[in-house]
Amino acid sequence: MNIRPFALICAVTCLVQGIGFNVQAQEYAPKPNEFASAIVMRPDGKVLYGFKPDQSRVAASLTKLAMAITTLEKKNWNWGSVIKMSSADEVGGGRLRVAAGSRIVLADLWQSALGSSANNAAMAIARTAGPGMKAFVNKMNAKVKAIGTTASVFYDPAGMNPKNKTTARDMALIAREAFKSPKVTSASQMGTYTFLLAGTTLSHTIKNTNAPLLADPDIYLTGGKTGYLPESLYNYAAQMSPLAADGKTKIDKKEVVVVVLGAPSTQAGMDSAKRLAVWAWSDEERFKVSQYLVPTRSLYLGLSGDDVRWAQERLGIVPVNGVYSGEMKSVVQKFQVAQGIAKVGNTGYGVVGPATRSKLIELAP
């Protein structure tokens, strides 16, 4: 019995580190030095391809996606409110060229941070969200952990700190969560954006870092985010779909989340993301839903049937033979420990009972 990435494999990274991917995933052939790590994931969490997906990497400005989902936990934002820029917002890198004391509408800062990756805009948003920068960053770390990441940690909301770490697998989960929000996807999709400093006639026009893919005639970009530091090289996270023959209608059932870390240039990272997506779209089998039954009974050592196959598929166990073996029990136990469902000595340890079944449904519908 082998183990391959299952529908939300981030939850049990320990199960797959050092273990090769299945034949399907190996069909994608990376170019020499194409990227340091990468992953292709369906929005439901099923991993279609991975190259060193659990390797720790510097997050760079992909950090802003974690900032975004943390900011959006507050539901009653007044996007028309005005924020005064502070010298503390200046952390270097790409920035809005405005002086400390400038007043900018929150919606304009949001577009600047997510669309054009302005670091001072991201810092100002986090400062406003608060309470205090340290507390906000703590909330970021709690938020990404809550959605299933296992190896990500952030020290600032903009991505300038090289201690901000993630993995391709974790970032796919963060990106997937971020791109559920129209506030994030609209920021990703607006090619150019012009705004006035509040109370003045001074205008700023910013360009979207996703511009090359927004202009691509072959894909529909739901959302995307670039990132760069010397320590990370070029990172890219995106969610995209192929376009139908009319060139306008996106094919939702083939939407994928793609993360590329450590590419040699911004364009190379985007090219790789598209190439990975096109590879995934080339096989209809990759987008079929499970044919197996959701268990209505507890599953344990010695049982067999389609409900066992269901669990095997979600746990990434191959072959999917419908037999609950000792090896499967070991995988279940590791999953339970990783999810905090059960631990050694507990009743139900190694059994796919209601709690384990519910978690598998939640993570991999």
Residue pairs with C-beta under 8 A, 6 or more apart in sequence:
1 317
1 318
1 319
1 325
1 327
1 328
2 19
2 22
2 317
2 318
2 319
3 15
3 16
3 19
3 315
3 316
3 317
3 318
3 331
4 16
4 19
4 21
4 22
4 25
4 316
4 317
4 318
5 16
5 21
5 25
5 47
5 50
5 53
5 316
6 12
6 46
6 47
6 313
6 314
6 315
6 316
6 317
6 364
7 44
7 45
7 46
7 47
7 313
7 314
7 316
7 360
7 363
7 364
7 365
8 45
8 148
8 173
8 363
8 364
9 15
9 16
9 47
9 169
9 316
10 148
10 149
10 150
10 169
10 170
10 172
10 173
11 148
11 150
11 335
11 338
11 339
11 363
12 334
12 335
12 338
12 339
13 54
13 150
13 151
13 167
13 169
13 338
14 334
14 338
15 316
15 331
15 334
15 335
15 338
16 54
16 316
17 54
20 26
21 49
21 50
22 318
24 48
24 283
24 285
24 286
25 47
25 48
25 49
25 50
27 279
28 49
28 276
28 279
30 38
30 51
30 272
33 264
34 263
34 268
34 272
35 51
35 260
35 261
35 262
35 263
35 269
35 272
36 52
36 55
36 57
36 233
36 261
36 262
36 263
37 51
37 52
37 53
37 55
37 57
37 167
37 168
37 261
37 262
38 49
38 50
38 51
38 52
38 53
38 168
38 258
38 259
38 260
38 261
38 272
38 276
39 47
39 49
39 50
39 51
39 53
39 168
39 169
39 172
39 257
39 258
39 259
40 47
40 48
40 49
40 50
40 256
40 257
40 258
40 276
40 277
40 279
40 280
41 47
41 48
41 169
41 172
41 176
41 256
41 257
41 258
42 48
42 255
42 256
42 257
42 286
42 287
43 176
43 239
43 255
43 256
43 257
44 364
44 365
45 173
45 176
45 363
45 364
45 365
46 364
47 53
47 169
48 256
48 280
48 286
49 276
49 279
49 280
50 168
50 169
51 168
52 168
53 167
53 168
53 169
54 151
54 167
54 168
54 169
55 167
55 168
55 261
56 151
56 165
56 166
56 167
57 165
57 166
57 167
57 168
57 232
57 235
57 261
57 262
58 162
58 164
58 165
58 229
58 231
58 232
59 66
59 152
59 154
59 159
59 164
59 165
59 166
59 171
59 227
59 232
59 235
60 159
60 164
60 227
60 228
60 229
60 231
60 232
60 235
61 93
61 94
61 117
61 119
61 158
61 159
61 225
61 226
61 227
61 228
61 235
62 159
62 166
62 171
62 174
62 175
62 225
62 226
62 227
62 235
62 237
63 154
63 156
63 157
63 158
63 159
63 164
63 227
64 113
64 114
64 117
64 122
64 157
64 158
64 159
64 225
64 227
65 171
65 174
65 175
65 178
65 184
65 225
65 237
66 140
66 143
66 144
66 152
66 154
66 157
66 174
67 113
67 122
67 125
67 126
67 140
67 157
67 158
68 113
68 114
68 178
68 181
68 183
68 184
69 143
69 144
69 147
69 174
69 177
69 178
69 181
69 184
70 129
70 136
70 139
70 140
70 143
70 157
71 77
71 125
71 126
71 129
72 181
72 183
72 184
73 139
73 143
74 129
77 106
78 106
79 105
79 106
79 107
79 110
80 105
80 106
80 107
81 105
81 106
82 103
82 104
82 105
82 106
82 198
82 199
83 103
83 104
83 105
83 106
83 109
83 124
83 125
83 128
84 101
84 102
84 103
85 96
85 98
85 99
85 100
85 101
85 102
85 103
85 104
85 120
85 124
86 100
86 124
86 127
87 100
88 123
88 127
89 100
89 120
89 121
89 123
89 124
89 127
90 100
90 120
90 123
91 119
91 120
91 123
91 156
91 158
91 160
92 119
92 160
93 119
93 158
93 159
93 160
93 229
94 116
94 117
94 118
94 119
95 118
95 119
95 120
95 121
96 104
96 112
96 118
96 120
96 121
96 204
96 206
97 204
98 104
98 120
98 197
98 204
102 197
103 197
103 198
103 199
104 112
104 121
104 124
104 195
104 197
104 198
105 195
105 198
106 125
106 128
108 193
108 195
109 121
109 124
109 125
110 121
110 125
110 183
110 187
111 187
111 190
111 193
111 195
111 206
112 118
112 121
112 193
112 206
113 119
113 121
113 122
113 125
113 158
113 187
114 184
114 187
114 188
114 225
115 187
115 188
115 190
115 193
115 206
115 208
115 209
115 210
116 193
116 206
116 207
116 208
116 209
117 209
117 225
117 226
117 227
118 206
119 158
119 159
119 160
120 158
122 157
122 158
122 159
123 133
123 156
123 157
123 158
125 157
126 133
126 136
126 137
126 157
126 158
127 133
127 136
129 136
130 136
133 156
133 157
136 157
137 154
137 155
137 156
137 157
140 154
140 157
141 152
141 153
141 154
144 152
144 154
144 170
144 173
144 174
145 152
147 173
147 174
147 177
148 173
148 363
149 166
149 170
149 173
149 174
150 170
150 338
151 165
151 166
151 167
151 169
151 170
152 165
152 166
152 167
152 170
152 171
152 174
153 163
153 164
153 165
154 161
154 164
155 161
155 163
155 164
156 164
159 227
159 229
160 229
162 229
162 231
162 232
166 174
166 261
168 259
168 260
168 261
169 259
171 235
171 237
171 259
171 261
172 237
172 257
172 258
172 259
174 237
175 223
175 225
175 237
175 238
175 239
175 257
175 259
176 239
176 257
178 184
178 223
178 225
179 185
179 188
179 222
179 223
179 239
179 257
184 223
185 222
185 223
188 208
188 210
188 221
188 222
188 223
188 224
188 225
189 208
189 210
189 214
189 221
189 223
190 208
191 207
191 208
191 211
191 214
191 215
192 205
192 206
192 207
192 208
193 205
193 206
193 208
194 203
194 204
194 205
194 206
195 203
195 204
196 202
196 203
196 204
197 203
197 204
208 214
209 224
209 225
209 226
209 266
210 221
210 224
210 225
210 226
210 238
212 267
212 270
213 219
213 221
213 224
213 238
213 240
213 270
213 273
213 274
214 221
216 274
217 243
217 247
218 242
218 243
218 274
218 278
219 240
219 241
219 242
219 243
219 274
219 277
220 240
220 241
220 242
220 243
220 250
221 238
221 239
221 240
222 238
222 239
222 240
222 241
222 255
223 238
223 239
224 236
224 237
224 238
224 239
224 240
224 270
224 273
225 236
225 237
225 238
226 234
226 235
226 236
226 266
226 269
227 234
227 235
227 236
227 237
228 234
228 235
228 266
232 261
232 262
233 261
233 262
233 263
233 264
234 262
234 263
234 264
234 265
234 266
234 268
234 269
235 259
235 260
235 261
235 262
235 263
235 269
236 258
236 259
236 260
236 263
236 266
236 269
236 270
236 272
236 273
237 257
237 258
237 259
237 260
238 257
238 258
238 259
238 270
238 273
239 255
239 256
239 257
239 258
240 255
240 256
240 258
240 273
240 274
240 277
241 250
241 251
241 252
241 254
241 255
241 256
242 250
242 251
242 254
242 277
242 278
242 281
243 249
243 250
243 251
244 250
244 251
253 287
254 280
254 281
254 287
256 276
256 277
256 280
256 281
258 273
258 276
258 277
259 273
260 269
260 272
260 273
260 276
263 269
263 272
280 286
290 310
290 313
290 314
292 306
292 307
292 309
292 310
292 313
292 320
293 305
293 306
293 307
293 310
294 307
294 310
294 357
294 361
295 307
295 308
295 310
295 311
295 352
295 357
296 307
297 307
298 351
298 352
298 353
298 354
299 307
299 308
299 311
299 324
299 351
299 352
300 324
300 329
300 350
300 351
300 352
301 324
301 325
301 326
301 329
301 350
302 324
303 324
304 322
304 323
304 324
305 322
306 322
308 322
308 323
308 324
308 328
309 320
309 321
309 322
311 328
311 332
311 352
311 357
311 360
312 318
312 320
312 321
312 322
312 328
313 320
314 360
314 363
314 364
315 328
315 331
315 332
315 335
315 360
316 331
317 327
317 328
317 331
329 350
330 350
332 350
332 351
332 352
332 356
333 342
333 344
333 349
333 350
335 341
335 356
335 359
336 342
336 343
336 348
336 349
336 350
336 356
337 343
337 344
339 356
339 359
341 348
341 355
341 356
341 359
342 348
342 349
342 355
342 356
343 349
348 355
348 356
352 360
